Amino acid sequence: MNDRGTRVLRLDALARVEGEAALHLRVQDGSVTETRLRIYEPPRFFEAFLIGRGHTEPPDITSRICGICPVAYQMSACQAIEKACGVTVDGSLSELRRLLYCGEWIESHALHIYLLHAPDFLGCADVVGLARDQRAAVERGLRIKQAGNAILEQLGGRPIHPVNVRVGGFYRTPAPAELRPLAERLWRAREDALETVRWVAAFDFPAAVCDHDLLALRDPGHYAIDSGTPAVMAAQKSPAPREFPVLDFEEHVREGQVPYSTALTATLDGRRVLTGPLARYAISGQWLHPVAAEAARDAGLGDPADGAVCDNPFRSIVVRAVEVVQAVEEALRIIDGYEPPSRPAVQVSPREAVGAGATEAPRGLLYHRYALAEDGTLTAARIVPPTAQNQTAIEEDVRRAVQARLDRTGPAADDEELTHLCERAIRNHDPCISCAAHFLDLTLDRT
């Protein structure tokens, strides 16, 4: 603190997010004049040390970028390599990949909802305090997460950084009998997931509206997870999202460097962009499973069949809960109809080409592009994670939340209240800061 008209607040450890960073917020004459999400984790140069590797290596290497969403990196990497090599993975192999991805959605969303985000709405400092007040709820969340982890372990070989995924498919595929125990767990998880939607829908949500352009994959007939075409819903929420080919992603999503962050930021055709649950619900909500769609309606999200859009970032926790229901229903469908493929993987022979792939990580659209030499050696690599795309939108959401509190009549907000508000606004988006290359220190300057 100082006595010269500027107040500086430092929060050395922002809890309940993945990764390390800082927030600098300047307030002058009652207005928020500067908001900086300063990601300061050292960059890990994954794109650089992929150069010179063989075309079969990106799924294993890039999965190490994140311990929470490794499947997203594996699936986007496989897509990009397979497209470069002119190979299509379909049938049972494609369904098994989608099942694996459902497992990641289930465990990642459950972790965020119960361990990271729910304490914000229930007056608890952390999940330990929440467990003292609502032990049954926390146990429910852990059961859901365990069900997701069980899928990852069965199909991927282990729940963190799976080792059974390869370009072209898997090293080993399961027999139907091996998936039946998963179905038994998922039926219990289904009830827990529906109860989760009811639980979070009853939270008290601050009023807020985000008007960022929304970006998500679109796969007509399916709630996009592991495939689709990038689609944009403009901030005006036009009823017809516009699409562009995955290979044109970098023509629309432009990355840039800001001096205060080790992570790149991004714009979509020069505008702020938000990817993740709110974008997916707006663009693909009409294709939710009937059980998930009914849960969304009952939770007050509107009717996704009529194009309902959730534009309150604080209610993103409700959308994530609905997505858990969706992932459980999808996993049950796949297991019920599973027929073992004739072989665990298709042959992916290298060639000189460029391929791009995109899937929906729990936090949003994840893009990979690779250029291959004739022998399969990688000559170029580009990875654009969702949190890097969302950074500017997160900063704007924080600014608006603080400004709305400063404009409110009544007692002035103290630094502790504003700090808590900033943390909540950031956690709405479940940033994976390590993926973005990495939030933990808040500085508030008041003039």
Backbone hydrogen bonds in HBPLUS format (Angstrom, degrees):
<---DONOR---> <-ACCEPTOR-->    atom                        ^
c    i                          cat <-CA-CA->   ^        H-A-AA   ^      H-
h    n   atom  resd res      DA  || num        DHA   H-A  angle D-A-AA Bond
n    s   type  num  typ     dist DA aas  dist angle  dist       angle   num
A0007-ARG N   A0446-ARG O   2.80 MM 439  4.69 130.0  2.05 114.7 130.6     1
A0446-ARG N   A0007-ARG O   2.88 MM 439  4.69 128.2  2.16 115.2 130.5     2
A0009-LEU N   A0444-LEU O   3.02 MM 435  4.76 128.4  2.30 111.7 126.6     3
A0444-LEU N   A0009-LEU O   3.01 MM 435  4.76 130.5  2.26 115.6 129.8     4
A0011-LEU N   A0442-LEU O   2.82 MM 431  4.59 128.6  2.08 119.6 133.5     5
A0442-LEU N   A0011-LEU O   2.89 MM 431  4.59 129.4  2.15 108.4 123.4     6
A0014-LEU N   A0440-LEU O   2.90 MM 426  4.09 119.6  2.27  92.5 106.7     7
A0433-ILE N   A0018-GLU O   2.78 MM 415  5.78 138.6  1.95 167.2 162.9     8
A0020-GLU N   A0438-HIS O   2.72 MM 418  5.08 110.5  2.20 132.3 152.3     9
A0440-LEU N   A0021-ALA O   1.62 MM 419  4.50 153.9  0.66 108.7 123.8    10
A0441-ASP N   A0021-ALA O   2.58 MM 420  6.11 127.7  1.84 124.5 141.8    11
A0022-ALA N   A0038-ARG O   2.70 MM  16  4.84 146.2  1.81 127.6 139.5    12
A0038-ARG N   A0022-ALA O   2.56 MM  16  4.84 145.0  1.67 150.9 158.2    13
A0023-LEU N   A0441-ASP O   2.36 MM 418  5.94 139.7  1.51 139.6 152.9    14
A0443-THR N   A0023-LEU O   2.42 MM 420  5.84 162.5  1.45 166.1 171.5    15
A0024-HIS N   A0036-ARG O   2.87 MM  12  5.02 159.3  1.91 143.4 150.4    16
A0036-ARG N   A0024-HIS O   2.83 MM  12  5.02 153.6  1.90 148.6 155.4    17
A0025-LEU N   A0443-THR O   2.63 MM 418  6.06 158.1  1.67 161.6 169.7    18
A0445-ASP N   A0025-LEU O   2.61 MM 420  6.00 158.9  1.65 157.1 164.9    19
A0026-ARG N   A0034-GLU O   2.89 MM   8  5.02 161.4  1.93 143.8 147.6    20
A0033-THR N   A0026-ARG O   2.88 MM   7  5.66 147.0  1.99 145.8 156.3    21
A0027-VAL N   A0445-ASP O   2.61 MM 418  6.03 161.0  1.65 164.8 171.9    22
A0447-THR N   A0027-VAL O   2.72 MM 420  6.16 157.4  1.77 162.6 170.1    23
A0028-GLN N   A0031-SER O   2.77 MM   3  5.30 159.9  1.81 157.3 155.4    24
A0031-SER N   A0028-GLN O   2.99 MM   3  5.30 159.7  2.03 112.0 118.7    25
A0262-THR N   A0039-ILE O   2.64 MM 223  5.67 168.2  1.66 161.6 164.7    26
A0049-PHE N   A0045-PHE O   3.10 MM   4  6.48 165.1  2.12 161.0 163.3    27
A0050-LEU N   A0046-PHE O   3.07 MM   4  6.18 116.5  2.48 143.7 157.9    28
A0051-ILE N   A0048-ALA O   3.22 MM   3  5.70 147.7  2.33 108.5 116.6    29
A0053-ARG N   A0050-LEU O   3.02 MM   3  5.50 162.2  2.05 134.7 136.3    30
A0052-GLY N   A0378-LEU O   2.85 MM 326  5.22 168.4  1.86 145.1 149.0    31
A0378-LEU N   A0053-ARG O   2.85 MM 325  5.61 161.8  1.89 163.3 169.6    32
A0057-GLU N   A0054-GLY O   3.11 MM   3  5.63 166.7  2.13 118.7 123.0    33
A0060-ASP N   A0057-GLU O   3.15 MM   3  5.78 122.6  2.50 121.7 133.6    34
A0061-ILE N   A0057-GLU O   3.13 MM   4  6.24 168.6  2.15 159.6 162.8    35
A0062-THR N   A0058-PRO O   2.83 MM   4  5.61 164.8  1.85 152.4 157.2    36
A0064-ARG N   A0061-ILE O   3.13 MM   3  5.80 155.0  2.20 114.4 121.4    37
A0065-ILE N   A0062-THR O   2.98 MM   3  5.42 165.4  2.00 115.0 119.4    38
A0074-GLN N   A0070-PRO O   2.98 MM   4  6.31 157.0  2.03 150.8 157.9    39
A0075-MET N   A0071-VAL O   2.79 MM   4  5.97 168.8  1.80 160.9 162.9    40
A0076-SER N   A0072-ALA O   3.04 MM   4  6.14 165.9  2.06 148.2 152.2    41
A0077-ALA N   A0073-TYR O   3.01 MM   4  5.97 156.2  2.07 141.4 148.5    42
A0078-CYS N   A0074-GLN O   2.85 MM   4  6.05 163.1  1.88 150.7 155.6    43
A0079-GLN N   A0075-MET O   2.97 MM   4  6.13 164.4  2.00 147.2 151.6    44
A0080-ALA N   A0076-SER O   3.06 MM   4  6.25 164.9  2.09 146.9 150.5    45
A0081-ILE N   A0077-ALA O   3.03 MM   4  6.27 168.9  2.04 158.1 160.4    46
A0082-GLU N   A0078-CYS O   2.87 MM   4  5.94 169.2  1.88 157.7 161.3    47
A0083-LYS N   A0079-GLN O   2.89 MM   4  6.03 156.9  1.94 152.6 158.5    48
A0084-ALA N   A0080-ALA O   3.06 MM   4  6.23 154.6  2.12 143.1 150.1    49
A0085-CYS N   A0081-ILE O   3.01 MM   4  6.27 144.6  2.13 145.2 155.1    50
A0087-VAL N   A0082-GLU O   2.83 MM   5  5.00 172.0  1.83 151.5 150.7    51
A0086-GLY N   A0083-LYS O   3.21 MM   3  4.98 159.1  2.26  97.5 103.7    52
A0094-SER N   A0090-ASP O   3.42 MM   4  4.62 159.8  2.47  98.9 101.5    53
A0095-GLU N   A0091-GLY O   3.06 MM   4  6.41 155.9  2.12 149.3 156.8    54
A0096-LEU N   A0092-SER O   2.85 MM   4  6.08 152.8  1.93 147.3 154.2    55
A0097-ARG N   A0093-LEU O   3.02 MM   4  6.31 152.7  2.10 145.4 152.6    56
A0098-ARG N   A0094-SER O   3.01 MM   4  6.34 154.1  2.08 146.0 153.0    57
A0099-LEU N   A0095-GLU O   2.87 MM   4  6.15 150.7  1.95 146.2 154.8    58
A0100-LEU N   A0096-LEU O   2.91 MM   4  6.17 158.7  1.95 148.9 154.0    59
A0101-TYR N   A0097-ARG O   2.95 MM   4  6.22 156.5  2.01 146.9 153.4    60
A0102-CYS N   A0098-ARG O   2.85 MM   4  6.12 149.4  1.94 145.6 154.2    61
A0103-GLY N   A0099-LEU O   3.06 MM   4  6.42 151.3  2.15 147.5 154.4    62
A0104-GLU N   A0100-LEU O   3.22 MM   4  6.67 148.4  2.32 143.0 150.9    63
A0104-GLU N   A0101-TYR O   3.07 MM   3  5.09 116.0  2.50  94.2 109.3    64
A0105-TRP N   A0101-TYR O   2.96 MM   4  6.34 162.0  1.99 155.3 159.8    65
A0106-ILE N   A0102-CYS O   2.91 MM   4  6.13 164.1  1.94 155.3 159.2    66
A0107-GLU N   A0103-GLY O   3.03 MM   4  6.26 172.9  2.04 152.9 154.3    67
A0108-SER N   A0104-GLU O   2.86 MM   4  5.81 164.7  1.88 154.3 159.5    68
A0109-HIS N   A0105-TRP O   2.93 MM   4  5.78 163.5  1.96 145.0 150.5    69
A0110-ALA N   A0106-ILE O   3.05 MM   4  6.02 156.6  2.11 141.8 149.0    70
A0111-LEU N   A0107-GLU O   3.03 MM   4  6.12 156.0  2.09 139.8 146.3    71
A0112-HIS N   A0108-SER O   2.99 MM   4  6.28 165.5  2.02 152.0 155.6    72
A0113-ILE N   A0109-HIS O   2.84 MM   4  5.97 176.9  1.84 159.2 160.3    73
A0114-TYR N   A0110-ALA O   3.07 MM   4  5.99 169.5  2.08 149.9 152.3    74
A0115-LEU N   A0111-LEU O   2.93 MM   4  5.34 140.0  2.09 133.8 146.3    75
A0116-LEU N   A0112-HIS O   3.22 MM   4  4.82 137.9  2.41 112.8 124.0    76
A0117-HIS N   A0112-HIS O   2.75 MM   5  5.77 153.1  1.82 174.5 176.0    77
A0118-ALA N   A0113-ILE O   2.85 MM   5  5.62 150.8  1.94 147.5 155.3    78
A0120-ASP N   A0117-HIS O   2.98 MM   3  5.74 147.4  2.09 125.5 133.3    79
A0121-PHE N   A0118-ALA O   2.94 MM   3  5.50 139.7  2.10 118.5 128.4    80
A0122-LEU N   A0119-PRO O   3.29 MM   3  5.11 143.8  2.43  95.0 105.1    81
A0124-CYS N   A0119-PRO O   3.15 MM   5  4.75 159.7  2.19 141.7 142.4    82
A0130-LEU N   A0126-ASP O   3.07 MM   4  6.39 152.8  2.15 143.1 151.6    83
A0131-ALA N   A0127-VAL O   2.78 MM   4  5.92 149.8  1.87 142.2 149.4    84
A0132-ARG N   A0128-VAL O   3.16 MM   4  6.49 142.1  2.31 139.5 149.0    85
A0133-ASP N   A0129-GLY O   3.21 MM   4  6.52 150.1  2.31 143.5 150.8    86
A0134-GLN N   A0130-LEU O   2.62 MM   4  5.66 164.9  1.64 161.5 166.7    87
A0138-VAL N   A0134-GLN O   3.21 MM   4  6.59 163.6  2.24 157.4 161.1    88
A0139-GLU N   A0135-ARG O   2.94 MM   4  6.19 161.0  1.98 155.4 161.1    89
A0140-ARG N   A0136-ALA O   2.94 MM   4  6.12 146.8  2.06 139.8 149.1    90
A0141-GLY N   A0137-ALA O   2.98 MM   4  6.36 155.8  2.04 150.4 156.4    91
A0142-LEU N   A0138-VAL O   2.95 MM   4  6.26 154.4  2.02 149.5 156.3    92
A0143-ARG N   A0139-GLU O   2.97 MM   4  6.22 149.7  2.06 144.8 152.7    93
A0144-ILE N   A0140-ARG O   3.08 MM   4  6.42 157.7  2.13 150.8 156.3    94
A0145-LYS N   A0141-GLY O   2.99 MM   4  6.27 164.6  2.01 149.2 153.4    95
A0146-GLN N   A0142-LEU O   2.88 MM   4  6.04 155.9  1.93 145.7 152.5    96
A0147-ALA N   A0143-ARG O   2.99 MM   4  6.26 146.6  2.11 143.9 152.6    97
A0147-ALA N   A0144-ILE O   3.09 MM   3  5.16 120.6  2.46  95.3 110.2    98
A0148-GLY N   A0144-ILE O   3.10 MM   4  6.51 157.0  2.16 152.6 158.1    99
A0149-ASN N   A0145-LYS O   2.88 MM   4  6.17 161.2  1.92 152.7 158.4   100
A0150-ALA N   A0146-GLN O   2.87 MM   4  6.03 144.6  2.00 141.6 150.8   101
A0151-ILE N   A0147-ALA O   3.34 MM   4  6.68 147.4  2.45 142.7 149.3   102
A0151-ILE N   A0148-GLY O   3.17 MM   3  5.35 124.7  2.50  99.6 112.5   103
A0152-LEU N   A0148-GLY O   3.21 MM   4  6.59 161.5  2.24 149.8 154.3   104
A0153-GLU N   A0149-ASN O   2.84 MM   4  6.09 156.6  1.89 151.7 158.4   105
A0154-GLN N   A0150-ALA O   2.94 MM   4  6.06 158.2  1.99 144.7 150.5   106
A0155-LEU N   A0151-ILE O   2.98 MM   4  6.10 177.4  1.98 159.7 160.5   107
A0156-GLY N   A0152-LEU O   2.65 MM   4  5.07 141.5  1.80 132.1 145.3   108
A0157-GLY N   A0153-GLU O   3.04 MM   4  4.78 135.4  2.24 115.9 121.7   109
A0163-VAL N   A0156-GLY O   2.76 MM   7  5.71 135.6  1.96 164.0 161.4   110
A0164-ASN N   A0156-GLY O   2.98 MM   8  4.67 134.8  2.19 124.5 128.0   111
A0171-TYR N   A0164-ASN O   2.98 MM   7  5.38 152.0  2.06 143.4 149.6   112
A0166-ARG N   A0169-GLY O   3.04 MM   3  5.41 167.2  2.06 138.6 134.5   113
A0169-GLY N   A0166-ARG O   2.99 MM   3  5.41 166.2  2.01 133.1 134.2   114
A0346-VAL N   A0168-GLY O   3.01 MM 178  4.87 159.7  2.05 122.9 124.5   115
A0170-PHE N   A0344-PRO O   2.86 MM 174  5.31 172.6  1.87 143.6 146.0   116
A0178-GLU N   A0175-ALA O   2.89 MM   3  5.41 141.2  2.04 115.0 126.0   117
A0179-LEU N   A0176-PRO O   3.03 MM   3  5.39 146.3  2.15 108.2 117.9   118
A0182-LEU N   A0179-LEU O   2.97 MM   3  5.25 124.9  2.28 104.6 119.3   119
A0183-ALA N   A0179-LEU O   3.20 MM   4  6.64 149.4  2.29 149.9 158.5   120
A0183-ALA N   A0180-ARG O   3.02 MM   3  5.11 116.6  2.44  98.9 114.1   121
A0184-GLU N   A0180-ARG O   3.16 MM   4  6.56 153.7  2.23 153.0 159.7   122
A0185-ARG N   A0181-PRO O   3.19 MM   4  6.51 155.6  2.26 145.1 150.5   123
A0186-LEU N   A0182-LEU O   2.86 MM   4  6.09 153.0  1.93 150.2 159.0   124
A0187-TRP N   A0183-ALA O   2.97 MM   4  6.21 145.3  2.09 150.5 157.6   125
A0189-ALA N   A0185-ARG O   2.90 MM   4  6.19 154.3  1.97 144.5 153.0   126
A0190-ARG N   A0186-LEU O   2.73 MM   4  5.89 139.2  1.90 142.8 153.1   127
A0192-ASP N   A0188-ARG O   3.12 MM   4  6.43 162.1  2.15 149.2 154.8   128
A0193-ALA N   A0189-ALA O   2.70 MM   4  5.84 150.0  1.79 148.1 156.5   129
A0194-LEU N   A0190-ARG O   3.00 MM   4  6.26 159.6  2.04 149.3 153.9   130
A0195-GLU N   A0191-GLU O   3.00 MM   4  6.19 157.0  2.05 146.4 153.0   131
A0196-THR N   A0192-ASP O   2.89 MM   4  6.09 138.4  2.06 137.3 149.2   132
A0197-VAL N   A0193-ALA O   3.07 MM   4  6.46 152.1  2.15 149.0 154.7   133
A0198-ARG N   A0194-LEU O   3.22 MM   4  6.57 163.4  2.24 147.8 151.3   134
A0199-TRP N   A0195-GLU O   2.88 MM   4  6.05 152.1  1.95 144.5 152.9   135
A0200-VAL N   A0196-THR O   2.91 MM   4  6.15 172.7  1.91 163.4 162.0   136
A0201-ALA N   A0197-VAL O   2.98 MM   4  5.95 150.7  2.07 146.8 155.3   137
A0202-ALA N   A0199-TRP O   3.29 MM   3  5.68 150.2  2.39 105.2 113.2   138
A0203-PHE N   A0200-VAL O   3.05 MM   3  5.36 166.6  2.07 113.0 116.8   139
A0210-CYS N   A0311-ASP O   2.79 MM 101  5.49 149.5  1.88 153.9 164.2   140
A0213-ASP N   A0272-ARG O   3.38 MM  59  6.28 150.3  2.47 138.2 137.6   141
A0274-LEU N   A0213-ASP O   2.82 MM  61  6.14 149.0  1.92 163.9 174.3   142
A0214-LEU N   A0233-MET O   2.89 MM  19  5.07 176.1  1.89 152.8 153.1   143
A0233-MET N   A0214-LEU O   2.90 MM  19  5.07 159.0  1.95 142.9 149.9   144
A0215-LEU N   A0274-LEU O   3.03 MM  59  6.18 156.0  2.09 146.3 149.1   145
A0216-ALA N   A0231-ALA O   3.12 MM  15  5.57 161.1  2.15 154.7 160.6   146
A0231-ALA N   A0216-ALA O   2.80 MM  15  5.57 152.4  1.88 150.4 158.0   147
A0218-ARG N   A0229-THR O   2.81 MM  11  5.15 140.4  1.97 126.3 137.9   148
A0229-THR N   A0218-ARG O   2.97 MM  11  5.15 166.3  1.99 132.3 132.5   149
A0222-HIS N   A0219-ASP O   2.80 MM   3  5.52 151.7  1.88 154.8 161.9   150
A0360-GLU N   A0225-ILE O   2.73 MM 135  4.95 169.0  1.74 168.4 164.4   151
A0244-PHE N   A0230-PRO O   3.15 MM  14  5.88 147.2  2.26 155.4 159.4   152
A0232-VAL N   A0242-ARG O   2.76 MM  10  5.32 158.3  1.81 153.3 160.2   153
A0242-ARG N   A0232-VAL O   3.04 MM  10  5.32 144.2  2.17 150.8 147.5   154
A0237-LYS N   A0234-ALA O   2.68 MM   3  5.36 155.4  1.74 127.9 131.6   155
A0248-ASP N   A0245-PRO O   2.91 MM   3  5.29 149.3  2.01 109.3 119.1   156
A0249-PHE N   A0246-VAL O   3.01 MM   3  5.25 162.1  2.04 117.2 119.0   157
A0251-GLU N   A0248-ASP O   2.92 MM   3  5.36 147.4  2.03 113.9 124.2   158
A0252-HIS N   A0249-PHE O   3.04 MM   3  5.50 145.4  2.16 109.5 119.1   159
A0253-VAL N   A0249-PHE O   2.77 MM   4  5.89 178.8  1.77 169.5 169.8   160
A0269-ASP N   A0252-HIS O   2.78 MM  17  5.04 164.7  1.80 150.3 148.0   161
A0254-ARG N   A0267-THR O   2.94 MM  13  5.48 146.5  2.06 154.0 161.5   162
A0267-THR N   A0254-ARG O   3.03 MM  13  5.48 148.3  2.13 140.3 149.2   163
A0256-GLY N   A0265-THR O   2.88 MM   9  5.36 149.8  1.97 138.1 142.8   164
A0265-THR N   A0256-GLY O   2.87 MM   9  5.36 168.3  1.88 160.9 163.3   165
A0261-SER N   A0258-VAL O   3.41 MM   3  5.91 173.0  2.42 121.6 121.4   166
A0268-LEU N   A0271-ARG O   2.83 MM   3  5.16 161.9  1.86 150.0 152.0   167
A0271-ARG N   A0268-LEU O   3.03 MM   3  5.16 159.8  2.07 108.0 114.5   168
A0280-ARG N   A0276-GLY O   2.87 MM   4  6.09 164.0  1.90 160.2 165.7   169
A0281-TYR N   A0277-PRO O   2.87 MM   4  5.97 165.9  1.89 154.6 158.1   170
A0282-ALA N   A0278-LEU O   3.13 MM   4  6.22 153.4  2.20 138.0 145.1   171
A0283-ILE N   A0279-ALA O   2.99 MM   4  6.14 156.6  2.05 151.2 157.3   172
A0284-SER N   A0280-ARG O   2.69 MM   4  5.52 160.4  1.73 153.8 159.2   173
A0285-GLY N   A0281-TYR O   2.99 MM   4  4.45 130.5  2.24 119.1 122.8   174
A0287-TRP N   A0284-SER O   2.88 MM   3  5.69 166.1  1.90 129.5 134.1   175
A0288-LEU N   A0285-GLY O   3.15 MM   3  5.46 162.4  2.18 119.6 117.8   176
A0292-ALA N   A0289-HIS O   2.90 MM   3  5.24 115.0  2.33 109.8 126.0   177
A0293-ALA N   A0289-HIS O   2.82 MM   4  6.06 161.1  1.86 161.9 168.2   178
A0294-GLU N   A0290-PRO O   2.93 MM   4  6.06 156.1  1.99 144.6 150.4   179
A0295-ALA N   A0291-VAL O   3.06 MM   4  6.27 153.6  2.13 140.9 148.3   180
A0296-ALA N   A0292-ALA O   2.92 MM   4  6.20 149.7  2.02 145.8 154.0   181
A0297-ARG N   A0293-ALA O   2.99 MM   4  6.32 159.6  2.03 149.5 154.3   182
A0298-ASP N   A0294-GLU O   2.94 MM   4  6.15 167.1  1.96 152.6 156.2   183
A0299-ALA N   A0295-ALA O   2.96 MM   4  6.07 133.6  2.18 137.5 149.8   184
A0299-ALA N   A0296-ALA O   3.17 MM   3  5.04 127.9  2.45  91.4 105.3   185
A0301-LEU N   A0296-ALA O   3.05 MM   5  5.41 163.0  2.08 160.3 154.8   186
A0300-GLY N   A0297-ARG O   3.04 MM   3  5.33 163.6  2.07 111.2 115.6   187
A0306-ASP N   A0303-ASP O   2.95 MM   3  5.48 150.7  2.03 115.1 123.6   188
A0308-ALA N   A0303-ASP O   3.30 MM   5  5.47 153.5  2.38 129.5 130.3   189
A0307-GLY N   A0304-PRO O   3.07 MM   3  5.00 161.4  2.10 106.8 108.8   190
A0315-ARG N   A0312-ASN O   2.90 MM   3  5.51 150.9  1.98 119.1 127.7   191
A0316-SER N   A0313-PRO O   3.10 MM   3  5.23 160.7  2.14 108.6 111.4   192
A0318-VAL N   A0315-ARG O   2.94 MM   3  5.40 139.4  2.11 109.9 120.4   193
A0319-VAL N   A0315-ARG O   3.39 MM   4  6.90 154.8  2.46 146.9 153.2   194
A0320-ARG N   A0316-SER O   2.92 MM   4  6.20 159.9  1.96 152.9 158.3   195
A0321-ALA N   A0317-ILE O   3.10 MM   4  6.25 150.5  2.19 134.1 141.8   196
A0322-VAL N   A0318-VAL O   2.98 MM   4  6.34 153.6  2.05 149.1 156.1   197
A0323-GLU N   A0319-VAL O   2.90 MM   4  6.20 150.1  1.99 147.4 156.4   198
A0324-VAL N   A0320-ARG O   2.96 MM   4  6.34 135.3  2.17 143.4 155.3   199
A0324-VAL N   A0321-ALA O   3.17 MM   3  5.10 129.2  2.45  91.8 105.0   200
A0325-VAL N   A0321-ALA O   3.28 MM   4  6.69 155.4  2.34 145.0 149.9   201
A0326-GLN N   A0322-VAL O   2.96 MM   4  6.31 158.2  2.01 147.8 154.4   202
A0327-ALA N   A0323-GLU O   2.87 MM   4  6.06 161.2  1.91 145.7 149.9   203
A0328-VAL N   A0324-VAL O   2.93 MM   4  6.15 157.8  1.98 151.9 157.9   204
A0329-GLU N   A0325-VAL O   2.94 MM   4  6.16 167.7  1.95 156.1 159.3   205
A0330-GLU N   A0326-GLN O   2.90 MM   4  6.09 158.3  1.95 150.7 157.3   206
A0331-ALA N   A0327-ALA O   2.88 MM   4  6.00 156.6  1.94 143.8 150.4   207
A0332-LEU N   A0328-VAL O   2.94 MM   4  6.19 160.2  1.98 152.4 157.3   208
A0333-ARG N   A0329-GLU O   3.00 MM   4  6.21 154.7  2.06 144.6 151.7   209
A0334-ILE N   A0330-GLU O   3.01 MM   4  6.27 161.8  2.05 152.3 156.1   210
A0335-ILE N   A0331-ALA O   3.02 MM   4  6.22 168.1  2.03 153.5 156.6   211
A0336-ASP N   A0332-LEU O   2.96 MM   4  6.04 161.0  2.00 147.6 153.2   212
A0337-GLY N   A0333-ARG O   3.15 MM   4  6.34 149.8  2.24 146.5 153.4   213
A0338-TYR N   A0335-ILE O   3.34 MM   3  5.12 166.9  2.36 102.2 105.8   214
A0353-ALA N   A0372-LEU O   3.29 MM  19  5.42 138.9  2.47 122.1 132.6   215
A0372-LEU N   A0353-ALA O   2.79 MM  19  5.42 171.8  1.79 170.3 173.2   216
A0355-GLY N   A0370-TYR O   2.96 MM  15  5.60 161.4  2.00 160.2 165.7   217
A0370-TYR N   A0355-GLY O   2.94 MM  15  5.60 161.6  1.98 163.1 168.8   218
A0357-GLY N   A0368-HIS O   2.87 MM  11  5.33 157.6  1.92 149.6 155.8   219
A0368-HIS N   A0357-GLY O   2.88 MM  11  5.33 160.9  1.92 162.1 165.7   220
A0359-THR N   A0366-LEU O   3.17 MM   7  5.56 149.9  2.27 145.5 152.1   221
A0366-LEU N   A0359-THR O   2.89 MM   7  5.56 166.4  1.91 167.3 170.8   222
A0361-ALA N   A0364-GLY O   2.90 MM   3  5.02 129.3  2.17 146.0 139.1   223
A0364-GLY N   A0361-ALA O   2.84 MM   3  5.02 153.2  1.91 111.7 120.7   224
A0367-TYR N   A0384-VAL O   3.21 MM  17  5.16 172.5  2.22 139.6 140.9   225
A0384-VAL N   A0367-TYR O   2.93 MM  17  5.16 161.9  1.96 145.1 150.7   226
A0369-ARG N   A0382-ARG O   2.85 MM  13  5.10 141.6  2.00 149.3 155.7   227
A0382-ARG N   A0369-ARG O   2.89 MM  13  5.10 145.7  2.01 150.7 153.8   228
A0371-ALA N   A0380-ALA O   3.05 MM   9  4.96 160.2  2.09 131.2 132.4   229
A0379-THR N   A0371-ALA O   2.80 MM   8  5.44 166.4  1.82 145.9 150.7   230
A0373-ALA N   A0377-THR O   2.78 MM   4  5.18 153.1  1.85 147.3 156.6   231
A0376-GLY N   A0373-ALA O   2.90 MM   3  5.17 163.3  1.93 115.5 119.9   232
A0389-GLN N   A0386-PRO O   3.06 MM   3  5.10 116.0  2.49  96.4 112.1   233
A0390-ASN N   A0386-PRO O   2.92 MM   4  6.17 144.6  2.04 147.5 158.5   234
A0391-GLN N   A0387-THR O   3.06 MM   4  5.98 118.3  2.46 140.9 153.2   235
A0394-ILE N   A0390-ASN O   2.85 MM   4  6.05 156.8  1.90 163.1 171.0   236
A0395-GLU N   A0391-GLN O   3.00 MM   4  6.29 161.7  2.03 151.8 156.3   237
A0396-GLU N   A0392-THR O   3.06 MM   4  6.30 155.5  2.13 143.7 150.0   238
A0397-ASP N   A0393-ALA O   2.91 MM   4  6.14 155.1  1.97 148.3 155.2   239
A0398-VAL N   A0394-ILE O   2.94 MM   4  6.20 157.3  1.99 154.2 159.9   240
A0399-ARG N   A0395-GLU O   2.97 MM   4  6.23 161.7  2.00 147.7 152.9   241
A0400-ARG N   A0396-GLU O   2.95 MM   4  6.17 165.2  1.98 152.4 155.7   242
A0401-ALA N   A0397-ASP O   2.97 MM   4  6.10 157.8  2.02 145.4 151.7   243
A0402-VAL N   A0398-VAL O   3.01 MM   4  6.21 167.6  2.02 157.4 159.8   244
A0403-GLN N   A0399-ARG O   2.86 MM   4  6.00 163.6  1.89 151.7 157.3   245
A0404-ALA N   A0400-ARG O   2.88 MM   4  5.96 160.2  1.92 147.9 152.9   246
A0405-ARG N   A0401-ALA O   3.18 MM   4  6.43 149.4  2.28 138.8 146.6   247
A0406-LEU N   A0402-VAL O   2.90 MM   4  6.20 156.2  1.95 153.0 160.0   248
A0407-ASP N   A0403-GLN O   2.93 MM   4  6.12 144.9  2.06 148.2 157.4   249
A0408-ARG N   A0405-ARG O   3.27 MM   3  5.26 149.4  2.37  98.4 107.2   250
A0418-LEU N   A0414-ASP O   3.11 MM   4  6.44 165.8  2.13 156.7 160.6   251
A0419-THR N   A0415-ASP O   2.86 MM   4  5.97 155.9  1.92 149.8 156.7   252
A0420-HIS N   A0416-GLU O   3.07 MM   4  6.26 163.8  2.09 147.6 151.4   253
A0421-LEU N   A0417-GLU O   2.97 MM   4  6.22 153.3  2.04 145.8 153.7   254
A0422-CYS N   A0418-LEU O   2.90 MM   4  6.14 158.5  1.95 150.0 155.0   255
A0423-GLU N   A0419-THR O   2.99 MM   4  6.29 164.1  2.02 154.3 158.2   256
A0424-ARG N   A0420-HIS O   2.99 MM   4  6.23 158.9  2.03 147.9 153.6   257
A0425-ALA N   A0421-LEU O   2.95 MM   4  6.19 162.0  1.98 152.2 156.8   258
A0426-ILE N   A0422-CYS O   3.03 MM   4  6.29 149.8  2.12 149.3 157.2   259
A0427-ARG N   A0423-GLU O   2.89 MM   4  6.12 166.0  1.91 154.7 158.7   260
A0428-ASN N   A0424-ARG O   3.04 MM   4  6.24 133.1  2.27 145.8 156.6   261
A0429-HIS N   A0426-ILE O   3.08 MM   3  5.93 156.4  2.14 122.4 126.9   262
A0430-ASP N   A0427-ARG O   3.02 MM   3  4.93 165.9  2.04 106.6 111.2   263
A0435-CYS N   A0432-CYS O   3.12 MM   3  5.48 123.9  2.45 102.6 115.7   264
A0436-ALA N   A0432-CYS O   3.27 MM   4  6.67 148.6  2.38 142.6 151.4   265
A0436-ALA N   A0433-ILE O   3.06 MM   3  4.98 115.6  2.49  91.5 107.3   266
A0437-ALA N   A0433-ILE O   3.08 MM   4  6.15 118.3  2.48 140.3 155.6   267
A0438-HIS N   A0433-ILE O   2.94 MM   5  3.98 151.1  2.02 131.9 136.0   268
A0437-ALA N   A0434-SER O   3.24 MM   3  4.86 148.8  2.34  96.3 105.5   269
